[in-house]
Amino acid sequence: MTTYKYKKYLIILITIFLLFPLLAFAGNIDPDNDGSQYAWGENVGWINFEPSQGEGVTVTDSAVTGNAWGENIGWINLSPSNGGVLNDGAGNLSGYAWGENVGWINFAPSNGGVTIDPATGAFSGMAWGENIGWINFAPDGVPVKTSWRGIVDNCPDDPNKTEPGVCGCGVPDTDSDSDGTLDCNDQCPSDFNKIVPGICGCGIADTDSDGDSTADCNDGCMSDPAKTAPGVCGCGVTENDSDNDGTPDCNDSCPNDPNKTQPGTCGCGIADTDSDSDGIANCLDNCLNTANPDQRDTDGDGIGDACELALLHPNGGEIIPTGSVYTIQWSPSAQTVSYDLLYSTNAGKKWNVISKGVAGSSLDWTAPKTKKSLTTCLVKVIGYDSAGNKVAEDISEATFTIQGTK
């Protein structure tokens, strides 16, 4: 009897082992034993990732392996020989599980996908069964959980980072302009060519086109190494003032004449002086010190009438009584200092001296005594310079008469 009884028990144990071959659970689902082991299929009901009869499911850094049990569909193999569910180490799942009664289940479908939060071990998202539709891994807000921790979270308060990285927790390691310097260290995060504003600021190159040590952004003459601003003359033209008259050469039509910036009447180097204020500059005035705006030059000698030696009286038509005193008057020229006075009674064929070496501009003359009137009389005045050189003369414009006694 005893032998039979032991054989009976052995048969029962073998039968249980054959029906439920894996009673030693290797899975790491539902680490808190609070029932966080169930996904829900809208068409198939509950799926247990830690079934009591079988190996259950294990999550590693690279895969999700083992078997889950569907109450209405039987076993689902997460690591079939020609498929399998993969983990990228950060909890993003992909690949396919196989249900012996339902076919393939996609863990990364285009409109869904399953992830595991490495910080909490909680599953989320949806897988897609080709024959059974969607499987929800957090039904009613209660997710499947695992004790797997793929990444140690050194930034527990930063949902986007598990390591401080370059920028630290709470600051993304973003490189907006893809220049190799992260935004947290890049003062010009939108400028690929700069990480600090430099002289010109972000978005503007600190280029110095003319090599004058002034960046183009501050250089009003970026192609002129001698200037950083146009100044008076403009870029490319120096501000030289050759004659130091305060007007740069670029605006000075007489760059070598400190007294003029325009040629004026007389030209560069010659002052437009008008000594006699007659409106005619000295350089053109035929009588510098005597105003003669009409510039009359009757004899065409280049000396204006107003400035030439000119006999004023007698100058023609006068009637002078014989033996009377008559004042001869003349207009002296600028060059003359002494004068000789002569008269003629025969229209200039013969001249008689009245006086020589006369100074001034007039002389009282006693007309010659004559009984017969002399009607072709003339007076001549001759001027000499300080060296005694004859420089000018003038004669009465017309004859005058010395009236005789008869």
NUDO-395408 format. One line per 2 residues: number of its first residue (from 1); their letters; for each residue x, y, z of C-alpha. Coordinates in nm, 3 decimals. Each point is the difference from the previous one (the first is absolute). Layout:
NUM	A	X:Y:Z ~ ...
This chain:
1	MT	0.000:0.000:0.000 ~ 0.276:0.237:0.094
3	TY	0.183:-0.056:-0.326 ~ -0.317:0.054:-0.197
5	KY	-0.076:0.322:0.188 ~ 0.348:0.143:-0.072
7	KK	-0.035:-0.093:-0.365 ~ -0.333:0.179:-0.010
9	YL	0.149:0.317:0.142 ~ 0.292:-0.022:-0.241
11	II	-0.235:-0.032:-0.293 ~ -0.190:0.310:0.118
13	LI	0.322:0.200:0.034 ~ 0.120:-0.105:-0.343
15	TI	-0.337:0.090:-0.146 ~ 0.013:0.347:0.161
17	FL	0.358:0.050:-0.125 ~ -0.100:-0.097:-0.350
19	LF	-0.302:0.233:0.002 ~ 0.179:0.285:0.172
21	PL	0.366:-0.043:-0.086 ~ 0.130:0.331:0.145
23	LA	-0.102:0.072:0.354 ~ 0.326:0.186:0.081
25	FA	-0.087:0.356:-0.102 ~ 0.284:0.184:-0.167
27	GN	-0.204:0.311:-0.092 ~ 0.034:0.349:0.148
29	ID	-0.361:0.118:-0.049 ~ -0.208:0.140:0.290
31	PD	0.297:0.058:0.233 ~ -0.228:0.142:0.274
33	ND	-0.248:-0.291:-0.019 ~ -0.287:0.244:-0.033
35	GS	-0.153:-0.153:-0.310 ~ 0.190:0.219:-0.252
37	QY	0.025:-0.282:-0.252 ~ -0.300:0.026:-0.227
39	AW	-0.048:0.141:-0.348 ~ -0.342:0.018:-0.159
41	GE	-0.103:-0.099:-0.350 ~ -0.320:0.158:-0.114
43	NV	-0.097:-0.317:-0.181 ~ 0.176:-0.262:0.213
45	GW	-0.022:0.115:0.360 ~ 0.280:-0.013:0.261
47	IN	0.355:-0.104:-0.079 ~ 0.213:-0.099:0.302
49	FE	0.374:0.077:-0.024 ~ 0.072:-0.187:0.324
51	PS	-0.218:-0.313:-0.026 ~ 0.018:-0.253:0.280
53	QG	0.034:-0.286:-0.245 ~ 0.312:0.076:-0.203
55	EG	0.319:0.198:-0.019 ~ -0.160:0.343:-0.036
57	VT	0.165:0.300:-0.166 ~ 0.345:0.145:0.060
59	VT	0.115:0.349:-0.108 ~ 0.370:0.058:-0.072
61	DS	0.198:0.286:-0.151 ~ -0.033:-0.154:-0.346
63	AV	-0.322:-0.201:-0.012 ~ -0.324:-0.114:0.158
65	TG	-0.003:-0.380:0.022 ~ -0.222:-0.278:0.129
67	NA	-0.369:-0.077:-0.024 ~ -0.315:0.181:0.105
69	WG	-0.338:-0.170:0.047 ~ -0.318:0.123:-0.162
71	EN	-0.313:-0.117:0.174 ~ -0.177:-0.041:-0.332
73	IG	0.285:-0.053:-0.243 ~ 0.259:-0.208:0.179
75	WI	0.375:0.053:-0.005 ~ 0.173:0.298:-0.158
77	NL	0.372:-0.049:-0.064 ~ 0.198:0.325:0.017
79	SP	0.322:-0.161:-0.121 ~ -0.092:-0.238:-0.286
81	SN	0.285:-0.139:-0.207 ~ -0.084:0.211:-0.305
83	GG	-0.113:0.318:0.173 ~ 0.015:0.149:0.344
85	VL	-0.059:0.318:0.192 ~ 0.305:0.227:0.029
87	ND	0.091:0.267:0.256 ~ 0.231:0.287:-0.106
89	GA	0.130:0.031:0.355 ~ -0.206:0.313:0.062
91	GN	-0.333:-0.182:0.017 ~ -0.110:0.045:-0.361
93	LS	-0.133:-0.337:-0.117 ~ -0.020:-0.131:-0.354
95	GY	-0.037:-0.332:-0.184 ~ -0.263:-0.271:0.012
97	AW	-0.143:-0.254:0.246 ~ -0.174:-0.317:-0.118
99	GE	-0.333:-0.131:0.122 ~ -0.054:-0.361:-0.084
101	NV	-0.370:0.067:-0.046 ~ 0.010:0.361:-0.120
103	GW	0.310:0.050:-0.215 ~ 0.242:0.293:0.012
105	IN	-0.021:0.292:0.245 ~ 0.188:0.319:-0.097
107	FA	0.154:0.197:0.291 ~ 0.081:0.305:-0.214
109	PS	-0.291:0.052:-0.242 ~ -0.024:0.321:-0.196
111	NG	-0.288:0.135:0.207 ~ 0.107:-0.135:0.336
113	GV	0.297:-0.153:0.176 ~ 0.103:-0.127:0.344
115	TI	0.255:0.163:0.230 ~ 0.135:-0.060:0.349
117	DP	0.092:0.288:0.228 ~ 0.354:-0.087:0.118
119	AT	-0.052:0.206:0.316 ~ -0.321:-0.173:0.113
121	GA	-0.012:-0.323:-0.199 ~ -0.354:0.083:-0.114
123	FS	-0.115:-0.111:-0.346 ~ -0.210:0.229:-0.217
125	GM	-0.144:0.004:-0.348 ~ -0.166:-0.248:-0.231
127	AW	0.109:-0.307:-0.200 ~ -0.186:-0.120:-0.309
129	GE	-0.106:-0.356:-0.066 ~ -0.058:-0.075:-0.362
131	NI	-0.302:-0.213:0.087 ~ -0.108:0.139:0.336
133	GW	0.044:0.379:-0.020 ~ 0.143:0.221:0.272
135	IN	0.158:-0.113:0.327 ~ 0.019:0.270:0.269
137	FA	0.297:-0.022:0.239 ~ -0.148:0.249:0.250
139	PD	-0.371:-0.082:0.013 ~ -0.205:0.231:0.219
141	GV	0.321:0.180:0.092 ~ 0.152:-0.307:0.167
143	PV	0.315:-0.089:-0.201 ~ 0.190:-0.322:-0.022
145	KT	0.320:0.049:0.206 ~ 0.347:-0.150:0.005
147	SW	0.293:0.029:0.237 ~ 0.233:0.056:-0.298
149	RG	0.189:0.328:0.009 ~ 0.180:0.053:-0.326
151	IV	0.135:0.342:0.089 ~ 0.103:0.137:0.337
153	DN	-0.178:0.333:0.032 ~ 0.246:0.260:0.125
155	CP	-0.250:0.272:-0.087 ~ -0.305:-0.123:0.190
157	DD	-0.181:0.334:-0.032 ~ 0.064:0.032:-0.373
159	PN	-0.241:-0.212:-0.205 ~ 0.219:0.045:-0.307
161	KT	0.340:-0.102:0.139 ~ 0.148:-0.277:0.211
163	EP	0.351:0.146:-0.001 ~ 0.110:0.362:0.042
165	GV	0.187:-0.017:-0.328 ~ 0.178:0.320:-0.104
167	CG	-0.267:0.248:0.102 ~ -0.117:-0.156:0.326
169	CG	-0.334:-0.127:0.121 ~ -0.296:0.212:-0.106
171	VP	0.184:0.139:-0.303 ~ -0.017:-0.190:-0.329
173	DT	0.325:-0.080:-0.179 ~ -0.134:0.167:-0.314
175	DS	0.217:0.132:-0.284 ~ -0.250:0.215:-0.190
177	DS	0.244:0.119:-0.266 ~ 0.189:-0.331:-0.031
179	DG	0.336:0.170:0.047 ~ 0.127:-0.257:0.251
181	TL	-0.050:0.227:0.302 ~ -0.310:-0.063:0.209
183	DC	-0.241:0.287:0.053 ~ 0.079:0.016:0.373
185	ND	0.359:0.095:-0.091 ~ -0.082:0.182:-0.324
187	QC	-0.074:0.370:0.031 ~ -0.113:-0.001:-0.362
189	PS	-0.214:-0.317:-0.003 ~ -0.155:0.085:-0.338
191	DF	0.325:0.100:-0.174 ~ 0.197:-0.294:-0.140
193	NK	0.312:0.215:-0.039 ~ 0.021:0.154:0.348
195	IV	-0.022:-0.111:0.363 ~ 0.052:0.349:0.145
197	PG	-0.141:0.332:-0.130 ~ 0.348:0.140:-0.058
199	IC	0.014:0.353:-0.133 ~ -0.293:-0.011:-0.241
201	GC	-0.246:-0.216:0.191 ~ -0.163:-0.331:-0.079
203	GI	-0.095:-0.053:-0.362 ~ 0.260:0.248:-0.129
205	AD	0.353:-0.111:-0.083 ~ 0.289:0.192:0.159
207	TD	0.154:0.039:-0.346 ~ 0.266:0.267:-0.065
209	SD	0.000:0.022:-0.379 ~ 0.266:0.269:-0.028
211	GD	0.224:-0.125:0.281 ~ -0.005:0.327:0.193
213	ST	-0.086:-0.168:0.332 ~ -0.355:0.138:-0.009
215	AD	-0.271:-0.259:-0.067 ~ -0.223:0.070:-0.299
217	CN	-0.303:0.041:0.227 ~ 0.168:0.309:0.151
219	DG	0.193:0.110:-0.308 ~ -0.168:0.264:-0.214
221	CM	0.267:-0.062:-0.265 ~ 0.037:-0.377:0.011
223	SD	0.208:-0.010:-0.318 ~ 0.229:0.292:0.092
225	PA	0.278:-0.095:0.246 ~ 0.078:0.368:0.060
227	KT	-0.346:0.103:0.116 ~ -0.279:-0.128:0.223
229	AP	-0.245:0.278:-0.090 ~ -0.065:0.185:-0.328
231	GV	0.096:0.333:0.155 ~ -0.017:0.299:-0.232
233	CG	0.153:-0.162:-0.308 ~ -0.167:-0.343:0.013
235	CG	0.142:-0.350:0.010 ~ 0.308:-0.060:-0.214
237	VT	0.099:0.368:0.003 ~ 0.243:0.135:0.258
239	EN	-0.081:0.303:0.214 ~ 0.331:0.172:-0.091
241	DS	0.018:0.378:0.039 ~ 0.320:0.080:-0.189
243	DN	-0.010:0.375:0.063 ~ -0.132:-0.027:0.359
245	DG	-0.285:0.238:-0.070 ~ -0.260:-0.215:0.174
247	TP	-0.154:-0.126:-0.324 ~ 0.094:-0.355:-0.110
249	DC	0.153:-0.030:-0.344 ~ -0.305:-0.189:-0.124
251	ND	-0.205:0.320:0.040 ~ 0.283:0.247:-0.063
253	SC	0.040:0.111:-0.360 ~ 0.320:0.176:0.107
255	PN	0.158:-0.274:0.216 ~ 0.338:0.177:0.014
257	DP	-0.131:0.351:0.068 ~ -0.078:0.052:0.370
259	NK	-0.195:0.317:-0.082 ~ -0.239:-0.142:-0.257
261	TQ	-0.220:-0.305:-0.047 ~ -0.122:0.109:-0.346
263	PG	0.197:0.160:-0.286 ~ -0.234:0.298:0.006
265	TC	0.079:0.278:-0.242 ~ 0.379:-0.006:0.012
267	GC	0.062:-0.376:0.036 ~ 0.175:-0.204:0.268
269	GI	0.300:0.166:0.158 ~ -0.117:0.352:-0.087
271	AD	-0.218:0.196:0.239 ~ -0.324:0.146:-0.133
273	TD	0.092:0.334:0.161 ~ -0.177:0.316:-0.115
275	SD	0.221:0.278:0.136 ~ -0.213:0.285:-0.135
277	SD	-0.336:-0.170:0.076 ~ -0.127:0.057:-0.351
279	GI	-0.126:-0.357:-0.039 ~ 0.295:-0.100:-0.217
281	AN	0.261:-0.232:0.158 ~ 0.357:0.129:-0.016
283	CL	0.102:-0.287:-0.227 ~ -0.238:0.141:-0.265
285	DN	-0.006:0.368:0.097 ~ 0.185:0.233:-0.238
287	CL	0.010:0.261:0.274 ~ 0.065:-0.160:0.337
289	NT	-0.026:0.292:0.236 ~ -0.252:0.218:-0.178
291	AN	-0.356:-0.116:-0.028 ~ -0.095:-0.047:-0.365
293	PD	-0.276:-0.260:-0.027 ~ -0.035:0.078:-0.372
295	QR	0.370:-0.093:-0.056 ~ 0.020:0.252:-0.283
297	DT	0.334:-0.010:-0.184 ~ -0.028:0.248:-0.282
299	DG	0.349:-0.044:-0.135 ~ -0.001:-0.376:0.041
301	DG	0.324:-0.013:0.190 ~ -0.129:-0.224:0.276
303	IG	-0.015:0.281:0.254 ~ -0.348:0.132:0.075
305	DA	-0.078:0.358:-0.079 ~ -0.073:0.067:0.366
307	CE	0.347:-0.115:0.094 ~ 0.193:0.155:-0.290
309	LA	0.148:0.349:-0.006 ~ -0.284:0.208:-0.137
311	LL	-0.003:0.369:-0.089 ~ -0.322:0.148:0.130
313	HP	0.025:0.374:-0.085 ~ 0.043:0.135:-0.255
315	NG	-0.140:-0.292:-0.192 ~ -0.143:0.174:-0.307
317	GE	-0.233:0.287:-0.084 ~ 0.110:0.230:0.278
319	II	0.063:0.376:-0.072 ~ 0.282:0.134:0.214
321	PT	0.068:0.374:-0.010 ~ 0.354:0.087:-0.092
323	GS	0.226:0.070:0.298 ~ -0.258:-0.139:0.249
325	VY	0.077:-0.260:0.267 ~ -0.159:-0.336:-0.077
327	TI	0.016:-0.306:0.225 ~ 0.113:-0.306:-0.191
329	QW	-0.138:-0.318:0.169 ~ 0.079:-0.367:-0.057
331	SP	-0.081:-0.335:0.161 ~ 0.327:-0.164:0.108
333	SA	0.064:-0.368:-0.058 ~ 0.108:-0.244:0.272
335	QT	0.351:-0.025:-0.143 ~ 0.075:0.372:-0.055
337	VS	0.159:0.230:0.258 ~ 0.106:0.304:-0.209
339	YD	-0.123:0.170:-0.316 ~ 0.114:0.215:-0.290
341	LL	-0.254:0.245:-0.149 ~ 0.019:0.126:-0.358
343	YS	-0.226:0.196:-0.237 ~ -0.035:0.035:-0.376
345	TN	-0.163:0.274:-0.202 ~ 0.009:-0.188:-0.330
347	AG	-0.190:-0.321:0.082 ~ 0.304:-0.183:0.137
349	KK	0.251:0.064:-0.276 ~ 0.221:0.182:0.245
351	WN	-0.001:-0.016:0.380 ~ 0.106:0.263:0.247
353	VI	0.096:-0.074:0.360 ~ -0.232:0.132:0.269
355	SK	0.178:-0.164:0.297 ~ 0.197:-0.314:0.087
357	GV	0.017:-0.226:0.310 ~ -0.338:0.116:0.125
359	AG	-0.150:-0.192:0.290 ~ -0.369:-0.028:0.076
361	SS	-0.285:0.011:-0.248 ~ -0.034:0.367:-0.099
363	LD	0.201:0.304:-0.104 ~ -0.096:0.366:-0.044
365	WT	0.107:0.100:-0.351 ~ 0.023:0.350:-0.140
367	AP	-0.123:-0.017:-0.356 ~ 0.244:0.150:-0.256
369	KT	-0.072:0.352:-0.116 ~ -0.121:0.034:-0.356
371	KK	-0.183:0.259:-0.205 ~ -0.142:-0.254:-0.238
373	SL	-0.217:-0.276:0.140 ~ 0.162:-0.341:-0.013
375	TT	-0.271:-0.263:-0.074 ~ 0.205:-0.324:-0.026
377	CL	0.150:-0.016:0.345 ~ 0.069:-0.321:0.199
379	VK	0.154:-0.088:0.342 ~ 0.203:-0.313:0.068
381	VI	0.080:-0.159:0.338 ~ 0.280:-0.260:0.028
383	GY	0.035:-0.217:0.312 ~ 0.316:-0.157:0.142
385	DS	0.049:-0.270:0.264 ~ 0.224:0.029:0.305
387	AG	0.299:-0.112:-0.209 ~ -0.059:0.277:-0.251
389	NK	-0.136:-0.230:-0.268 ~ -0.275:0.128:-0.220
391	VA	-0.302:-0.218:0.063 ~ -0.298:0.193:-0.139
393	ED	-0.121:0.313:-0.180 ~ -0.323:0.160:-0.108
395	IS	-0.099:0.280:-0.235 ~ -0.311:0.214:-0.018
397	EA	-0.275:-0.191:-0.175 ~ -0.061:0.297:-0.232
399	TF	0.148:0.342:-0.069 ~ -0.088:0.302:0.204
401	TI	0.042:0.375:-0.069 ~ 0.229:0.262:0.151
403	QG	-0.191:0.315:-0.066 ~ 0.212:0.290:-0.132
405	TK	-0.042:0.365:0.074 ~ -0.134:0.087:-0.344
